[in-house]
Amino acid sequence: MATILLASEDAHSAGVLAAELGAEGHRVLVLASGQDVCEAAAAESPTMVFLDMKLAVFNGLETCRMLRDDPNTPPQLPIYLLADVPPDAHVLAKAGVTGCFPKVHETRQVRDLLAYHTVIAGDGDGRNE
């Protein structure tokens, strides 16, 4: 079972996304801050991370950069920023964000994203190991 980290300042959208990911068979840890994400990433070895832009302690971009700078984080770990209006592509690239995922979405989009990462990993756990 894959472990997915999810941090959002919007409890409703986090709950919806967590339920959708859980329904697909994933273990989802819903976290409150960027610091919580960094600590959980070290302890849990997640296969995917979703970060809201607005988080306590560190925002989503800062949290992503910290994860990317951590030598224990696999470079291919998918890290998505939850945003209905994505920041500038240069800002995303500089932070190491894999892509943006809309807060308001259809369940099909969740399934498509999970399927995409399963296909590129080739081993069903969302990683390129």
C-alpha positions as CSV (number, residue, x, y, z in Angstrom):
1,M,0.0,0.0,0.0
2,A,1.4,3.3,-1.0
3,T,1.7,6.2,1.5
4,I,0.7,9.6,0.3
5,L,1.3,12.8,2.2
6,L,-1.4,15.5,1.9
7,A,-1.1,19.0,3.5
8,S,-3.7,21.7,3.0
9,E,-5.1,24.6,4.8
10,D,-8.5,23.8,3.4
11,A,-9.9,21.0,5.5
12,H,-12.8,20.3,3.2
13,S,-10.7,19.9,0.0
14,A,-8.1,17.9,1.9
15,G,-10.8,15.6,3.2
16,V,-12.3,15.1,-0.3
17,L,-8.9,14.3,-1.8
18,A,-7.8,12.0,1.1
19,A,-11.1,10.1,0.7
20,E,-10.5,9.7,-3.1
21,L,-6.9,8.5,-2.6
22,G,-8.0,6.2,0.2
23,A,-10.7,4.7,-2.0
24,E,-8.0,3.8,-4.6
25,G,-6.2,1.8,-1.9
26,H,-3.6,4.3,-0.6
27,R,-2.7,5.2,2.9
28,V,-3.1,8.9,3.2
29,L,-1.6,11.0,6.0
30,V,-3.3,14.4,6.2
31,L,-0.9,17.0,7.7
32,A,-1.3,20.5,9.0
33,S,2.0,22.2,8.1
34,G,5.0,22.2,5.9
35,Q,7.1,21.1,8.9
36,D,4.8,18.2,9.5
37,V,5.3,17.1,5.9
38,C,9.1,17.2,6.2
39,E,9.0,15.1,9.4
40,A,6.5,12.6,7.9
41,A,8.5,12.3,4.7
42,A,11.6,11.3,6.7
43,A,9.6,8.7,8.7
44,E,7.2,7.3,6.1
45,S,9.0,7.2,2.7
46,P,5.9,8.4,0.8
47,T,5.3,7.6,-2.8
48,M,3.5,10.9,-3.5
49,V,3.0,14.3,-1.9
50,F,0.3,16.9,-2.3
51,L,1.0,20.4,-0.8
52,D,-1.2,23.4,-0.6
53,M,0.4,26.7,-1.3
54,K,-0.7,28.1,2.0
55,L,0.6,26.0,4.9
56,A,1.7,26.8,8.4
57,V,5.4,27.1,9.2
58,F,6.6,26.6,5.5
59,N,4.4,27.2,2.5
60,G,4.0,24.6,-0.2
61,L,6.9,25.8,-2.4
62,E,9.3,26.1,0.6
63,T,8.2,22.6,1.7
64,C,8.8,21.2,-1.7
65,R,12.3,22.8,-1.9
66,M,13.2,21.3,1.5
67,L,12.1,17.9,0.4
68,R,14.0,18.1,-2.8
69,D,17.1,19.3,-0.9
70,D,16.9,16.4,1.5
71,P,19.3,13.6,0.3
72,N,16.9,11.0,1.6
73,T,14.1,12.1,-0.7
74,P,14.1,10.2,-4.0
75,P,14.6,12.7,-6.8
76,Q,11.7,11.1,-8.7
77,L,9.2,11.5,-5.8
78,P,6.0,13.1,-7.3
79,I,5.3,16.4,-5.4
80,Y,2.1,18.2,-6.5
81,L,1.1,21.7,-5.5
82,L,-2.7,22.0,-4.8
83,A,-3.7,25.1,-6.8
84,D,-6.6,26.0,-8.9
85,V,-4.5,28.8,-10.4
86,P,-0.9,27.6,-10.7
87,P,2.0,29.9,-10.0
88,D,4.4,30.8,-12.8
89,A,6.1,27.8,-14.3
90,H,9.6,29.1,-13.4
91,V,8.6,29.4,-9.8
92,L,7.3,25.8,-9.8
93,A,10.5,24.5,-11.5
94,K,12.7,26.3,-9.1
95,A,10.9,24.7,-6.1
96,G,11.1,21.3,-7.7
97,V,7.3,20.8,-8.0
98,T,6.3,18.0,-10.3
99,G,3.1,19.7,-11.3
100,C,-0.1,21.3,-10.0
101,F,-3.3,19.5,-9.1
102,P,-6.6,21.4,-8.8
103,K,-8.3,21.6,-5.4
104,V,-11.6,21.4,-7.2
105,H,-11.4,18.3,-9.4
106,E,-13.2,15.2,-10.5
107,T,-12.4,11.8,-9.1
108,R,-11.4,10.7,-12.6
109,Q,-8.5,13.2,-12.4
110,V,-7.2,11.5,-9.2
111,R,-7.4,8.1,-10.8
112,D,-5.6,9.4,-14.0
113,L,-2.8,10.9,-11.9
114,L,-2.3,7.7,-9.9
115,A,-2.4,5.6,-13.1
116,Y,0.2,7.9,-14.7
117,H,2.6,7.5,-11.9
118,T,2.1,3.7,-11.7
119,V,2.8,3.4,-15.5
120,I,6.0,5.5,-15.3
121,A,7.2,3.6,-12.2
122,G,6.6,0.3,-13.8
123,D,6.3,-1.3,-10.4
124,G,2.9,0.0,-9.1
125,D,4.2,2.0,-6.2
126,G,4.5,5.4,-7.8
127,R,8.3,5.5,-7.8
128,N,11.0,5.1,-10.4
129,E,13.2,2.7,-8.5
